[in-house]
Amino acid sequence: MAVDPGSPRYARQRILDGFGSDAQSRLADAHVVVIGAGGLGSSALPILAAAGVGAITIVDDDSVSISNLHRQTLHLAADVDRGKARSAAGRLAGLSPDTKLRIVEDRFEAGKTFDLLLDADVLVDASDNPATRYLANDAAAVRGIPLVWGSALAYAGQVGVAWDEKGVDYRDLFPEDADAATGDTCASVGVLPSVPAVIGAMMATEVLKLLTGVGEPLVGRVAAYDALTGRTREIEYRRDPEAPRPGSLEERTASRMDAVPDRTVSPEQLRAALASDHPPVLLDIREPWEAEIVSIPGSTLIPMGQIPDRVTQLDSDAETVVYCHHGVRSSSVLQFLVANGFTEARHLTGGVDAYAVQADPSLPRY
């Protein structure tokens, strides 16, 4: 049974100024992937489920321990030694029975992110682990979705939104990968239980804003909370176009495509191919609202999240060019197509935006 956005349980949200039925429907249609069902997740997950998010994937390979219980309030004493993802899902099912819950009792690690995020709208890093956060940042950038992240330690916490497609991600705030082995942890310095509760709630708020379009998300900003003083301050940051970016999106895309050479097509090459006697199949994997703004003539629209279910509608032997807005999402879908036998598939570098600039200036941009 799907979440009903018109249910009386969401009445107090729908009447909010600037919210309404449309925002509630967007929540019902959304899929959020949450890494971590510990302290931050114990606050963020129930809020997301109770607010009416239609589908939530919980990723956590850890088990509940007795030392978790003072702050990880999603779990009970009876859950000790039980998997956190499964324990959390049990609580959420009781809170919001119509929410579609997916349990992933595994680590969020390279090689597994594509399938997890294929139809996700927002990724949430509630792991509070620097190495996981960098991977989550990179995976969200490749998928073209925002990452909501948070951290809580001792008496302080931070929350922010990284969104590469909007021009800023976590590596712009902290360019170098942190060494988790040398940093402080809750086990070494402790944590006040209310801190992850506050930060987790703020993370959930950012997710709801991103999904509904209400308010101004913390893109390029960090909210820092100090429990000892009760103060919250804001830190702004931006991308330095001159700074080297090890592990940048461009480098990651290039390394992914090394295994499948000659899989890209430039805007000029595509324009020539479309004018030939045997034009390629154009596969637009953006969202319908994007296609309404601009599309390359002759395209077939299948949003990225629908590709696995509709891949059989496509001819795997046909010359196919996949495109999106900037070439980020299309590179991921190309990997999926190649893995499923599409021998003649390529993707458009720079996406429809680059095509409008370099090949057809008559097309609008957004």
C-alpha positions as CSV (number, residue, x, y, z in Angstrom):
1,M,0.0,0.0,0.0
2,A,1.5,3.3,-1.1
3,V,1.6,6.5,1.1
4,D,-1.5,8.5,0.6
5,P,-0.5,12.2,0.5
6,G,-4.2,13.2,1.2
7,S,-4.3,11.2,4.5
8,P,-5.4,13.2,7.6
9,R,-2.1,12.3,9.3
10,Y,-0.4,14.9,7.1
11,A,-3.0,17.6,7.6
12,R,-0.7,19.7,9.8
13,Q,2.0,19.7,7.1
14,R,-0.4,20.5,4.1
15,I,-1.7,23.6,5.8
16,L,1.8,25.1,6.2
17,D,2.3,28.3,4.3
18,G,4.1,27.4,1.0
19,F,3.7,23.6,1.5
20,G,0.3,22.3,0.4
21,S,-0.8,19.2,-1.4
22,D,1.8,19.4,-4.1
23,A,4.6,19.2,-1.7
24,Q,3.0,16.3,0.2
25,S,2.6,14.5,-3.1
26,R,6.3,15.0,-3.9
27,L,7.2,13.4,-0.6
28,A,4.9,10.4,-1.3
29,D,6.6,9.9,-4.6
30,A,10.2,10.2,-3.2
31,H,12.8,7.6,-2.5
32,V,15.5,8.5,0.1
33,V,18.5,6.4,0.8
34,V,19.9,6.7,4.4
35,I,23.3,5.4,5.3
36,G,23.4,4.6,9.0
37,A,20.7,3.8,11.5
38,G,22.7,4.9,14.6
39,G,22.5,8.2,16.5
40,L,21.8,10.5,13.5
41,G,19.6,8.0,11.8
42,S,17.6,7.5,15.0
43,S,16.4,11.1,14.7
44,A,16.3,11.5,10.9
45,L,14.6,8.2,9.9
46,P,11.4,8.5,12.0
47,I,10.9,12.1,10.9
48,L,11.2,11.2,7.2
49,A,8.8,8.2,7.6
50,A,6.3,10.2,9.7
51,A,6.4,13.1,7.2
52,G,5.2,10.8,4.4
53,V,8.3,10.0,2.4
54,G,7.1,7.1,0.1
55,A,10.2,4.9,0.1
56,I,13.2,4.7,2.4
57,T,16.3,2.5,2.0
58,I,18.2,1.9,5.2
59,V,21.9,0.9,4.7
60,D,23.7,-0.3,7.8
61,D,25.8,-3.5,8.4
62,D,26.3,-2.9,12.2
63,S,24.4,-4.4,15.1
64,V,22.9,-2.7,18.1
65,S,25.2,-2.7,21.2
66,I,24.3,-1.7,24.7
67,S,26.6,1.4,24.5
68,N,24.4,2.7,21.6
69,L,21.2,2.9,23.5
70,H,21.8,6.2,25.3
71,R,21.6,8.1,22.0
72,Q,20.3,5.7,19.3
73,T,16.8,5.9,20.5
74,L,15.3,4.1,17.5
75,H,16.4,0.9,19.1
76,L,15.3,-0.8,22.3
77,A,17.2,-2.9,24.9
78,A,15.6,-6.0,23.3
79,D,17.3,-5.1,20.0
80,V,20.9,-5.5,21.3
81,D,22.9,-7.7,18.9
82,R,20.2,-7.3,16.3
83,G,21.1,-5.6,13.0
84,K,20.5,-1.9,13.1
85,A,18.9,-1.7,9.7
86,R,16.4,-4.4,10.5
87,S,15.7,-3.0,14.0
88,A,15.2,0.5,12.5
89,A,12.8,-0.8,9.8
90,G,10.7,-2.5,12.5
91,R,10.2,0.8,14.3
92,L,9.5,2.7,11.1
93,A,6.9,0.1,9.9
94,G,5.0,0.7,13.1
95,L,5.2,4.5,12.8
96,S,4.3,4.6,9.0
97,P,2.9,1.3,7.8
98,D,2.5,2.6,4.2
99,T,6.1,3.6,3.7
100,K,8.0,1.3,1.5
101,L,11.1,0.2,3.5
102,R,14.1,-1.5,2.0
103,I,16.7,-3.1,4.4
104,V,20.3,-3.3,3.2
105,E,22.4,-5.0,5.9
106,D,25.7,-4.2,4.1
107,R,28.3,-1.5,4.0
108,F,28.0,1.4,1.7
109,E,31.0,0.8,-0.4
110,A,32.4,1.2,-3.9
111,G,30.8,-1.2,-6.4
112,K,27.4,-1.2,-4.7
113,T,26.4,2.4,-5.0
114,F,24.9,2.4,-8.5
115,D,22.1,-0.1,-7.8
116,L,21.3,1.5,-4.4
117,L,21.0,5.0,-5.8
118,L,19.5,4.3,-9.2
119,D,16.1,5.7,-8.4
120,A,17.0,7.7,-5.3
121,D,16.1,11.4,-5.0
122,V,18.3,12.2,-2.0
123,L,21.2,10.4,-0.3
124,V,21.6,10.9,3.4
125,D,24.9,10.1,5.1
126,A,24.1,9.5,8.8
127,S,27.1,7.2,9.3
128,D,29.2,9.9,10.8
129,N,32.2,8.3,9.2
130,P,34.6,10.5,7.1
131,A,35.6,7.7,4.6
132,T,31.9,6.8,4.0
133,R,31.0,10.5,3.6
134,Y,33.6,11.0,0.8
135,L,32.3,7.9,-1.0
136,A,28.7,9.1,-0.5
137,N,29.6,12.5,-1.8
138,D,31.2,11.0,-4.9
139,A,28.3,8.6,-5.5
140,A,25.7,11.3,-5.2
141,A,27.7,13.5,-7.6
142,V,27.8,10.7,-10.2
143,R,24.0,10.1,-9.7
144,G,23.3,13.8,-9.9
145,I,21.4,14.0,-6.6
146,P,22.0,16.0,-3.4
147,L,23.8,14.5,-0.3
148,V,22.6,15.6,3.1
149,W,25.3,14.9,5.7
150,G,25.7,15.4,9.4
151,S,28.2,14.8,12.2
152,A,27.9,14.7,16.0
153,L,30.6,14.4,18.5
154,A,31.0,15.4,22.2
155,Y,28.9,18.6,22.6
156,A,28.8,19.8,19.0
157,G,27.5,18.8,15.6
158,Q,27.3,20.0,12.0
159,V,24.9,19.5,9.1
160,G,25.2,20.5,5.4
161,V,24.1,19.7,1.8
162,A,26.5,18.8,-0.9
163,W,25.2,18.9,-4.5
164,D,27.7,18.7,-7.3
165,E,25.2,19.6,-10.0
166,K,24.6,22.9,-8.1
167,G,28.3,23.7,-8.1
168,V,29.5,22.6,-4.7
169,D,30.1,19.3,-2.9
170,Y,31.8,17.9,0.2
171,R,35.3,18.0,-1.3
172,D,34.9,21.7,-1.7
173,L,34.6,22.0,2.0
174,F,37.2,19.3,2.9
175,P,39.3,18.6,-0.2
176,E,41.4,15.8,1.2
177,D,40.1,12.5,2.4
178,A,40.1,12.4,6.2
179,D,41.9,9.5,8.0
180,A,39.1,8.1,10.1
181,A,41.7,6.1,12.1
182,T,43.3,9.2,13.6
183,G,40.2,11.3,14.3
184,D,38.1,11.5,17.5
185,T,35.1,9.2,17.7
186,C,32.2,8.8,20.1
187,A,33.9,5.9,21.6
188,S,37.0,8.0,22.4
189,V,35.5,11.3,23.5
190,G,31.8,10.6,24.0
191,V,28.7,12.3,22.8
192,L,25.8,14.1,24.5
193,P,22.7,12.2,23.4
194,S,20.8,15.3,22.5
195,V,23.4,16.4,19.9
196,P,22.8,13.6,17.4
197,A,19.1,14.1,18.0
198,V,19.3,17.8,17.1
199,I,21.6,17.2,14.1
200,G,19.5,14.3,12.8
201,A,16.4,16.4,12.9
202,M,18.2,19.2,11.0
203,M,19.3,16.6,8.4
204,A,15.7,15.4,8.0
205,T,14.6,19.0,7.6
206,E,17.1,19.5,4.8
207,V,15.8,16.3,3.1
208,L,12.2,17.6,3.3
209,K,13.2,21.0,1.9
210,L,15.0,19.4,-1.0
211,L,12.1,17.0,-1.9
212,T,9.4,19.6,-1.6
213,G,11.1,22.8,-2.8
214,V,10.1,24.6,0.4
215,G,12.7,26.9,1.9
216,E,16.4,27.3,1.2
217,P,18.6,24.1,1.6
218,L,22.1,24.3,3.1
219,V,23.8,24.0,-0.3
220,G,27.3,25.5,0.1
221,R,26.6,26.2,3.8
222,V,27.2,24.3,7.0
223,A,25.1,24.8,10.2
224,A,27.3,24.2,13.2
225,Y,25.6,23.6,16.6
226,D,27.1,23.9,20.0
227,A,25.1,22.3,22.7
228,L,27.1,23.9,25.6
229,T,26.1,27.4,24.5
230,G,22.9,26.6,22.6
231,R,24.3,28.6,19.7
232,T,24.2,27.8,16.0
233,R,26.4,29.4,13.5
234,E,26.7,29.2,9.7
235,I,29.8,28.5,7.6
236,E,29.7,29.4,3.9
237,Y,32.0,27.8,1.4
238,R,32.3,27.6,-2.4
239,R,34.2,25.8,-5.1
240,D,37.6,27.2,-6.0
241,P,37.9,26.8,-9.8
242,E,41.7,27.0,-9.6
243,A,42.3,24.4,-7.0
244,P,43.2,20.9,-8.0
245,R,40.4,18.4,-7.1
246,P,41.8,14.9,-6.6
247,G,39.0,12.5,-7.1
248,S,36.9,15.1,-8.9
249,L,33.8,14.2,-10.7
250,E,35.6,14.5,-14.0
251,E,38.4,12.2,-12.9
252,R,35.9,9.7,-11.5
253,T,33.9,9.7,-14.7
254,A,37.0,9.2,-16.8
255,S,38.3,6.3,-14.7
256,R,34.9,4.6,-14.9
257,M,34.9,4.9,-18.6
258,D,38.4,3.6,-19.0
259,A,37.0,0.1,-18.9
260,V,34.7,0.9,-21.9
261,P,36.7,3.1,-24.3
262,D,35.1,5.1,-27.1
263,R,31.9,5.3,-25.3
264,T,31.5,9.1,-25.5
265,V,30.2,11.3,-28.2
266,S,30.7,15.1,-28.4
267,P,27.9,17.5,-29.3
268,E,29.4,18.2,-32.7
269,Q,29.7,14.4,-33.4
270,L,26.1,13.9,-32.3
271,R,24.9,16.7,-34.6
272,A,26.6,15.1,-37.5
273,A,25.3,11.6,-36.7
274,L,21.8,12.9,-36.4
275,A,22.1,14.4,-39.9
276,S,23.3,11.2,-41.4
277,D,21.3,8.5,-43.2
278,H,21.4,6.3,-40.1
279,P,20.9,8.4,-37.0
280,P,21.4,6.8,-33.5
281,V,18.6,6.2,-31.0
282,L,18.5,9.2,-28.6
283,L,17.8,8.1,-25.0
284,D,16.9,11.0,-22.7
285,I,17.2,9.8,-19.1
286,R,16.2,13.1,-17.4
287,E,13.0,13.8,-15.5
288,P,9.8,14.8,-17.4
289,W,10.0,18.4,-16.2
290,E,13.5,18.8,-17.6
291,A,12.3,17.4,-21.0
292,E,9.5,19.9,-21.1
293,I,12.1,22.7,-21.0
294,V,14.4,21.3,-23.7
295,S,15.0,18.1,-25.6
296,I,17.1,17.1,-28.6
297,P,14.5,16.4,-31.4
298,G,13.8,12.7,-31.8
299,S,14.6,11.6,-28.3
300,T,13.0,8.8,-26.3
301,L,12.4,9.8,-22.7
302,I,12.9,7.2,-20.0
303,P,13.8,8.7,-16.6
304,M,16.9,7.3,-15.0
305,G,15.0,5.6,-12.2
306,Q,12.9,3.7,-14.7
307,I,15.7,2.3,-16.8
308,P,16.0,-1.1,-15.0
309,D,12.3,-1.8,-15.5
310,R,12.1,-0.6,-19.0
311,V,15.4,-1.6,-20.5
312,T,13.7,-4.4,-22.4
313,Q,11.9,-1.8,-24.4
314,L,15.2,-0.8,-26.0
315,D,17.1,-2.5,-28.8
316,S,20.4,-3.6,-27.3
317,D,22.0,-3.9,-30.8
318,A,21.0,-0.4,-31.9
319,E,23.4,2.5,-31.9
320,T,22.2,4.4,-28.8
321,V,23.3,7.8,-27.4
322,V,22.3,8.5,-23.8
323,Y,22.1,12.0,-22.6
324,C,21.1,14.0,-19.5
325,H,21.6,17.6,-18.4
326,H,25.4,17.8,-17.9
327,G,26.6,14.2,-18.8
328,V,26.8,13.0,-15.2
329,R,23.7,10.8,-14.9
330,S,24.1,9.5,-18.5
331,S,27.6,8.2,-17.7
332,S,26.1,6.0,-14.9
333,V,23.3,4.8,-17.1
334,L,25.8,4.0,-19.8
335,Q,27.6,1.6,-17.5
336,F,24.3,-0.1,-16.7
337,L,23.5,-0.5,-20.4
338,V,26.9,-1.8,-21.3
339,A,26.7,-4.3,-18.5
340,N,23.3,-5.4,-20.0
341,G,24.6,-6.1,-23.5
342,F,24.2,-2.7,-25.2
343,T,27.3,-3.0,-27.5
344,E,26.7,0.2,-29.4
345,A,25.8,2.5,-26.5
346,R,27.5,5.8,-25.9
347,H,26.7,8.9,-23.9
348,L,26.8,12.6,-24.8
349,T,29.6,14.5,-23.1
350,G,28.3,17.7,-21.4
351,G,24.7,16.6,-21.9
352,V,22.0,18.6,-23.5
353,D,23.4,21.8,-22.0
354,A,26.7,21.4,-24.0
355,Y,24.7,20.4,-27.1
356,A,22.7,23.6,-26.9
357,V,26.0,25.6,-26.6
358,Q,28.1,23.8,-29.2
359,A,25.7,22.2,-31.6
360,D,22.3,23.9,-31.6
361,P,22.2,27.4,-30.1
362,S,18.4,27.5,-30.8
363,L,17.8,25.2,-28.0
364,P,16.9,26.7,-24.6
365,R,19.1,26.1,-21.5
366,Y,18.3,25.8,-17.8
